[in-house]
Amino acid sequence: MPEGYRNRRDEREPRVIVPGEATMPQDLAAERSVLSAMLLSQDVLQEALIEMNERDFYLHANRTIFSAMHTMFDKSLPVDPVSLADYLRTEGELERIGGMSYLLELNNNTLSLANWYHHAEMLRRDATLREIIAASARITALAFDAPEDTKEVVDSAERMILSVTDRDIRSNYSTLEEVMGELYEELAEQAINPGAMGVMTGFNGIDARLQGLRPGQMIVIGARPGVGKTSFALNLAINAAAKGASVAFFSLEMSKTEIAQRLLSAQARIPLSAIRGARIQDNQWPALLEATNDLSRLDIMIDDTPGTTVTEVRAKARRMLRGKEKGVVILDYLQLVSPPSNQRRSDSRATEVSEMSRGIKIMAKDLGVPVISLSQLSRQVESRTGKRPQLSDLRESGSIEQDADIVILLDRSMTPEEAERQDRPDENVTDFIIAKNRSGPLDIVPLMFLPGSTKFVEVDTFHD
């Protein structure tokens, strides 16, 4: 076979224009050295197949040989020059990679066994650089052909760059002794610190049933207008941050100032009306100062950009939570999320909401954090006897119920007369209804709502 074929780049490699006389990062000698070591040693073969993949090789011939070795090993076939040549011949690839002479050339390089692992690291480094260059080329092309929604372009570009480092996260085998030791230590840590199980809500009754909000979960909190969806979400944000979580709070309805006023009211237990009207009594200033200092130490980030799309939320949340050990995203609320600007509006609002719901679920898995989305309930709950909300009451539900891992419905009596009925919650008591829970029980947890300060406390811990 002509020498030029063996040195040909892989045809599947993205075509990239490089400046001047520069070439794509590669090391042909290191590629041959690794393949030689794999042919000469069964131990090296097995370890290389774990540590590497075919994209680490730049030349099509070397990539084909590595892939053939991998397939033969998986089929429990012997991997030696003769057997490898026979396999490549049946696949119609033997002459393309340089024939039997090239395989014998690889098999004669006994010096390759000494430094094969270092050479493999060199190949992985060059492969990473090639992926960065290829991603940069795709980002450039995407920018030139950008749709109206540039936020989606930015999000796609971020994912391309971040995906380059994905393979750096490797899993190694462990003995059962090591696994059991780690499990015992993990259980001990969780017994001492329940927050280690996931993002905790700070309400013992709720945490006992949900066992923490886990990465990748989509949690929907639904309620009628005025019941306290936003107030509960802000309470949850404070509690989660106090337990060590980083909170990205997206408010599509209230401004940052309004959010801050509610947080301060709940933390200081000073009526919200007094804070909004700046009617602070002399004896309230110390509590206000202490609450301000306490809130300032919490890792809570607020974004109040109107007309936000799911794509924009995902891109912003990725930046806000990058490098954080434990994070949570709170979105207030689902029905105010805008469809992508380049997408034609659907004839059905329910269809649009369903698409955004699926986008939020994908976002939770993509970011590896729980995403809490508030949702309105339809008005049909008002006409129902008892007014107890149900899953079917999720407004423009579409796939919300299907996508969500946990669905919480808040139920509270809106008037003293309503609270006197036997089928309604007591006055200022909000029933926290766990209507869907993929990994736990369904239940109802009563919480006491303090309307003056918009704070929720557990019923059994409330004292006047």
For each residue, the residues with C-beta under 8 A, 3 or more apart:
1: 5 6 95 96 97 98 99 102
2: 5
3: 6 7
4: 7 8
5: 1 2 8 61 96 98
6: 1 3 59 61 97 98 102
7: 3 4 28 59
8: 4 5 11 59 60 61
9: 13 24 58 59 60
10: 13 57 58 59 60 63
11: 8 60
12:
13: 9 10 24 58 130 134
14: 134 137 138
15:
16: 24 133 134 137
17: 137
18: 22 23 24 133
19: 22
20:
21:
22: 18 19
23: 18 26
24: 9 13 16 18 58 130 133
25: 125 126 129 130 133
26: 23 31 58 59 126 130
27: 30 31 119 122 123 126
28: 7 31 32 58 59 62
29: 32 33
30: 27 33 34 119 120 122 123
31: 26 27 28 34 35 57 58 59 62 123
32: 28 29 35 36 62 106 109 112
33: 29 30 36 37 109 112 115 116 119
34: 30 31 37 38 48 52 112 116 119 120 123
35: 31 32 38 39 62 65 66 69 106
36: 32 33 39 40 106 107 108 109 110 112 116
37: 33 34 40 41 44 48 112 113 116 119
38: 34 35 41 44 45 48 66 69 79 116
39: 35 36 45 79 80 81 84 103 106 107
40: 36 37 44 107 109 110 112 113
41: 37 38 44 45 113
42: 45 46 79
43: 46 47
44: 37 38 40 41 47 48 113 116
45: 38 39 41 42 48 49 69 73 79
46: 42 43 49 50 73
47: 43 44 50 51 117
48: 34 37 38 44 45 51 52 116 120
49: 45 46 52 69 70 73
50: 46 47
51: 47 48 120 124 170
52: 34 48 49 56 66 120 123 124
53: 56 167
54: 57 63 66 67 70
55: 63 127 131
56: 52 53 66 120 123 124 126 127
57: 10 31 54 62 63 66 123
58: 9 10 13 24 26 28 31 62 63 126 127 130
59: 6 7 8 9 10 26 28 31 62 63
60: 8 9 10 11 63 64 96
61: 5 6 8 64 65 96 97 98 102
62: 28 31 32 35 57 58 59 65 66 97
63: 10 54 55 57 58 59 60 66 67
64: 60 61 67 68 88 93 96 97
65: 35 61 62 68 69 84 88 97 103 106
66: 35 38 52 54 56 57 62 63 69 70
67: 54 63 64 70 71
68: 64 65 71 72 84 87 88 91 93
69: 35 38 45 49 65 66 72 73 79 84
70: 49 54 66 67 73 74
71: 67 68 74 75 87
72: 68 69 75 77 78 79 83 84 87
73: 45 46 49 69 70 76 77 79
74: 70 71
75: 71 72
76: 73
77: 72 73 83 87
78: 72 83
79: 38 39 42 45 69 72 73 83 84
80: 39 83 84 107
81: 39 84 85 100 103 104 106 107
82: 85 86
83: 72 77 78 79 80 86 87
84: 39 65 68 69 72 79 80 81 87 88 103
85: 81 82 88 89 94 100 103
86: 82 83 89 90
87: 68 71 72 77 83 84 90 91
88: 64 65 68 84 85 91 93 94 97
89: 85 86 92 93 94
90: 86 87
91: 68 87 88 94
92: 89 96
93: 64 68 88 89 96 97
94: 85 88 89 91 97 99 100
95: 1 98 99
96: 1 5 60 61 64 92 93
97: 1 6 61 62 64 65 88 93 94 102 103
98: 1 5 6 61 95 101 102 103
99: 1 94 95 102 103
100: 81 85 94 103 104
101: 98 104 105
102: 1 6 61 97 98 99 105 106
103: 39 65 81 84 85 97 98 99 100 106 107
104: 81 100 101 107 108
105: 101 102 108 109
106: 32 35 36 39 65 81 102 103 109
107: 36 39 40 80 81 103 104
108: 36 104 105
109: 32 33 36 40 105 106 112
110: 36 40 113
111: 114
112: 32 33 34 36 37 40 109 115 116 119
113: 37 40 41 44 110 116
114: 111
115: 33 112 118 119
116: 33 34 36 37 38 44 48 112 113 119 120
117: 47 120 121
118: 115 121 122
119: 27 30 33 34 37 112 115 116 122 123
120: 30 34 48 51 52 56 116 117 123 124
121: 117 118 124 125
122: 27 30 118 119 125 126
123: 27 30 31 34 52 56 57 119 120 126 127
124: 51 52 56 120 121 127 128 167
125: 25 121 122 128 129
126: 25 26 27 56 58 122 123 129 130
127: 55 56 58 123 124 130 131
128: 124 125 131 132 164 165
129: 25 125 126 132 133
130: 13 24 25 26 58 126 127 133 134
131: 55 127 128 134 135 164
132: 128 129 135 136 161 164
133: 16 18 24 25 129 130 136 137
134: 13 14 16 130 131 137 138
135: 131 132 138 139 160 161 163 164
136: 132 133 139 140
137: 14 16 17 133 134 140 141
138: 14 134 135 141 142 160
139: 135 136 142 143 156 157 160 161
140: 136 137 143 144
141: 137 138 144 145
142: 138 139 145 146 153 156 157
143: 139 140 146 153 157
144: 140 141
145: 141 142
146: 142 143 150 153
147: 150 152 153 342
148: 341 342
149: 152 153 309 311 340 341 342 343
150: 146 147 153 154
151: 154 155 309 311 312 315
152: 147 149 155 156 309 311 340 342
153: 142 143 146 147 149 150 156 157
154: 150 151 157 158 315
155: 151 152 158 159 311 312 314 315 318
156: 139 142 152 153 159 160
157: 139 142 143 153 154 160 161
158: 154 155 161 162 315 318 319
159: 155 156 162 163 366
160: 135 138 139 156 157 163 164
161: 132 135 139 157 158 164
162: 158 159 165 166 318
163: 135 159 160 166
164: 128 131 132 135 160 161
165: 128 162 168 169
166: 162 163 169
167: 53 124 170
168: 165
169: 165 166
170: 51 167
171:
172:
173:
174: 178 179 182
175: 178 179
176: 179 180
177: 180 181
178: 174 175 181 182
179: 174 175 176 182 183
180: 176 177 183 184
181: 177 178 184 185
182: 174 178 179 185 186
183: 179 180 186 187
184: 180 181 187 188
185: 181 182 188 189
186: 182 183 189 190 196
187: 183 184 190 191
188: 184 185 191 192
189: 185 186 192 193 196
190: 186 187 193 194 196 197
191: 187 188 194
192: 188 189
193: 189 190 196
194: 190 191 197 200 207 212
195: 198 199 200 212 243 244 245
196: 186 189 190 193
197: 190 194 200 211 212
198: 195 211 212 213 214 215 370
199: 195 212 213 214 240 243 245 326 327 328 369 370
200: 194 195 197 207 212 213 239 240 243 245
201: 206 207 210 213 236 239 240
202: 207 235 236 238 239 240 242 243
203: 206 207 239 432 445 447 456 458
204: 207 208 458
205: 208 209 432 445 458
206: 201 203 209 210 432 445
207: 194 200 201 202 203 204 210 211 212
208: 204 205 211
209: 205 206 434 437 440 441 443 445
210: 201 206 207 213 406 434 437 440
211: 197 198 207 208 439 440
212: 194 195 197 198 199 200 207
213: 198 199 200 201 210 217 219 240 328 370 372 406
214: 198 199 217 370 439
215: 198 364 368 369 370
216: 364 365 368 369 370
217: 213 214 364 370 371 405 406
218: 360 361 364 370 371 373 403 404 405 406
219: 213 370 371 372 373 404 405 406 407 408
220: 334 372 373 374 375 394 400 404 406 407 408
221: 229 232 233 372 373 374 375 408 409 410
222: 229 374 375 376 377 389 393 394 395 407 408 409 410
223: 227 228 229 374 376 377 389 409 410 411 412
224: 227 376 377 381 382 389
225: 376
226: 414
227: 223 224 410 411 412 414 430
228: 223 231 232 410 412 430 449 454 456
229: 221 222 223 232 233 332 333 374 375 410
230: 233 234 251 253 254 262 332 333 374
231: 228 234 235 262 266 449 454 455 456
232: 221 228 229 235 236 410 430 456
233: 221 229 230 236 237 249 330 332 372 374
234: 230 231 237 238 249 259 262 263 266 454
235: 202 231 232 238 239 266 455 456
236: 201 202 232 233 239 240 330 372
237: 233 234 240 241 247 249 263 300 328 330
238: 202 234 235 241 242 263 266 267 295 298 300
239: 200 201 202 203 235 236 242 243
240: 199 200 201 202 213 236 237 243 245 247 328
241: 237 238 244 245 246 247 298 299 300
242: 202 238 239 298
243: 195 199 200 202 239 240
244: 195 241 325 326
245: 195 199 200 240 241 299 326 327 328
246: 241 299 300 301 320 321 324 325 326 327 328
247: 237 240 241 298 299 300 301 327 328 329 330
248: 301 303 316 317 320 321 327 328 329 330
249: 233 234 237 259 300 301 302 303 330 332
250: 303 304 305 308 313 316 317 329 330 331 332
251: 230 254 255 256 258 259 302 303 304 332
252: 304 306 308 331 332 333 336 337
253: 230 332 333 336
254: 230 251 258 259 262 304 332
255: 251 258 259 304
256: 251 259 260 302 304
257: 260 261
258: 251 254 255 261 262
259: 234 249 251 254 255 256 262 263 302 304
260: 256 257 263 264 302
261: 257 258 264 265 272 275 276
262: 230 231 234 254 258 259 265 266 272 454
263: 234 237 238 259 260 266 267 295 300
264: 260 261 267 268 270 275 288 291 292 295
265: 261 262 268 269 270 271 272 275 452 453 454 455
266: 231 234 235 238 262 263 269 453 454 455
267: 238 263 264 291 294 295
268: 264 265 284 287 288 290 291 453
269: 265 266 287 450 453 455
270: 264 265 274 275 280 284 287 288 291 453
271: 265 274 275 452 453
272: 261 262 265 275 276 452 453 454
273: 276 277 279 452
274: 270 271 277 279 280 281 284
275: 261 264 265 270 271 272 278 280
276: 261 272 273
277: 273 274
278: 275
279: 273 274
280: 270 274 275 284 285 288
281: 274 284 285
282: 285
283: 286
284: 268 270 274 280 281 287 288
285: 280 281 282 288 289
286: 283 289 290
287: 268 269 270 284 290 291
288: 264 268 270 280 284 285 291 292
289: 285 286 292 293
290: 268 286 287 293 294
291: 264 267 268 270 287 288 294 295
292: 264 288 289 295 296
293: 289 290 296 297
294: 267 290 291 297 298
295: 238 263 264 267 291 292 298 300
296: 292 293
297: 293 294
298: 238 241 242 247 294 295
299: 241 245 246 247 324
300: 237 238 241 246 247 249 263 295
301: 246 247 248 249 320
302: 249 251 256 259 260
303: 248 249 250 251 308 316 320
304: 250 251 252 254 255 256 259
305: 250 308 312
306: 252
307: 338
308: 250 252 303 305 312 313 337 338
309: 149 151 152 312 313 337 338 339 340 341
310: 313 314 337 340 356 359 360 363
311: 149 151 152 155 314 315 340 359
312: 151 155 305 308 309 315 316
313: 250 308 309 310 316 317 329 331 337 363
314: 155 310 311 317 318 359 363 366 367
315: 151 154 155 158 311 312 318 319
316: 248 250 303 312 313 319 320
317: 248 250 313 314 320 321 329 363 367 369
318: 155 158 162 314 315 321 322 367
319: 158 315 316 322
320: 246 248 301 303 316 317 327
321: 246 248 317 318 324 327 329 367 369
322: 318 319
323:
324: 246 299 321 327
325: 244 246
326: 199 244 245 246 369
327: 199 245 246 247 248 320 321 324 367 369
328: 199 213 237 240 245 246 247 248 369 370 371 372
329: 247 248 250 313 317 321 363 364 367 369 370 371 372
330: 233 236 237 247 248 249 250 371 372 373 374
331: 250 252 313 334 337 360 371 372 373 374
332: 229 230 233 249 250 251 252 253 254 336 374
333: 229 230 252 253 336 373 374 375 376
334: 220 331 337 353 356 357 360 373 374 375 376 400
335: 353 375 376 395 396
336: 252 253 332 333
337: 252 308 309 310 313 331 334 356
338: 307 308 309 341
339: 309 343 345 346 352 355 356
340: 149 152 309 310 311 343
341: 148 149 309 338
342: 147 148 149 152
343: 149 339 340
344:
345: 339 352
346: 339 349 351 352 355
347: 351
348: 351 352
349: 346 352 353 396
350: 353 354 396 397 398
351: 346 347 348 354 355 398
352: 339 345 346 348 349 355 356
353: 334 335 349 350 356 357 395 396 397 398 400
354: 350 351 357 358 396 398 399 400
355: 339 346 351 352 358 359
356: 310 334 337 339 352 353 359 360
357: 334 353 354 360 361 373 398 399 400 403 404
358: 354 355 361 362 399 403
359: 310 311 314 355 356 362 363
360: 218 310 331 334 356 357 363 364 371 373 403
361: 218 357 358 364 365 371 403 404
362: 358 359 365 366
363: 310 313 314 317 329 359 360 366 367 371
364: 215 216 217 218 329 360 361 367 369 370 371
365: 216 361 362 368
366: 159 314 362 363
367: 314 317 318 321 327 329 363 364 371
368: 215 216 365
369: 199 215 216 317 321 326 327 328 329 364
370: 198 199 213 214 215 216 217 218 219 328 329 364
371: 217 218 219 328 329 330 331 360 361 363 364 367
372: 213 219 220 221 233 236 328 329 330 331
373: 218 219 220 221 330 331 333 334 357 360
374: 220 221 222 223 229 230 233 330 331 332 333 334
375: 220 221 222 229 333 334 335 394 395 400
376: 222 223 224 225 333 334 335 395
377: 222 223 224 381 389 393 394 395 409
378: 381 393 394 395 396
379: 382 383
380: 383 384 393
381: 224 377 378 384 387 388 389 390 393
382: 224 379 387
383: 379 380
384: 380 381 387 388
385: 423
386: 423 424
387: 381 382 384 411 418 424
388: 381 384 411 423 433
389: 222 223 224 377 381 393 409 410 411 433 435
390: 381 393 409 435
391: 394 397 401 407 409 435 436
392: 397 401
393: 222 377 378 380 381 389 390 409
394: 220 222 375 377 378 391 397 400 401 407
395: 222 335 353 375 376 377 378
396: 335 349 350 353 354 378 400
397: 350 353 391 392 394 400 401
398: 350 351 353 354 357
399: 354 357 358 402 403
400: 220 334 353 354 357 375 394 396 397 403 404 407
401: 391 392 394 397 404 407 436
402: 399
403: 218 357 358 360 361 399 400
404: 218 219 220 357 361 400 401 407 436
405: 217 218 219 436 437 438 439
406: 210 213 217 218 219 220 434 436 437 438
407: 219 220 222 391 394 400 401 404 434 435 436 437
408: 219 220 221 222 432 433 434 435
409: 221 222 223 377 389 390 391 393 433 435
410: 221 222 223 227 228 229 232 389 430 431 432 433
411: 223 227 387 388 389 425 430 431 433
412: 223 227 228 425 428 429 430 431 449
413: 416 418 419 421 424 425 426 427 429
414: 226 227 418
415: 418 419
416: 413 419 420 427
417: 420 421
418: 387 413 414 415 421 424
419: 413 415 416 424 425 426 427 428 429
420: 416 417 424
421: 413 417 418 424
422:
423: 385 386 388
424: 386 387 413 418 419 420 421
425: 411 412 413 419 429 430 431 446
426: 413 419 429
427: 413 416 419
428: 412 419 448 449 450 451
429: 412 413 419 425 426 446 447 448 449 459
430: 227 228 232 410 411 412 425 446 447 448 449 456
431: 410 411 412 425 444 445 446 447
432: 203 205 206 408 410 444 445 446 447
433: 388 389 408 409 410 411 444
434: 209 210 406 407 408 437 440 441 442 443 444 445
435: 389 390 391 407 408 409 442
436: 391 401 404 405 406 407 442
437: 209 210 405 406 407 434 440 441 442
438: 405 406
439: 211 214 405
440: 209 210 211 434 437
441: 209 434 437
442: 434 435 436 437
443: 209 434
444: 431 432 433 434
445: 203 205 206 209 431 432 434 458
446: 425 429 430 431 432 459
447: 203 429 430 431 432 456 457 458 459
448: 428 429 430 456 457 458 459 462
449: 228 231 412 428 429 430 454 455 456
450: 269 428 453 454 455 456 457
451: 428 454
452: 265 271 272 273
453: 265 266 268 269 270 271 272 450
454: 228 231 234 262 265 266 272 449 450 451
455: 231 235 265 266 269 449 450
456: 203 228 231 232 235 430 447 448 449 450
457: 447 448 450 461 462
458: 203 204 205 445 447 448 461 462
459: 429 446 447 448 462
460:
461: 457 458
462: 448 457 458 459
463:
464:
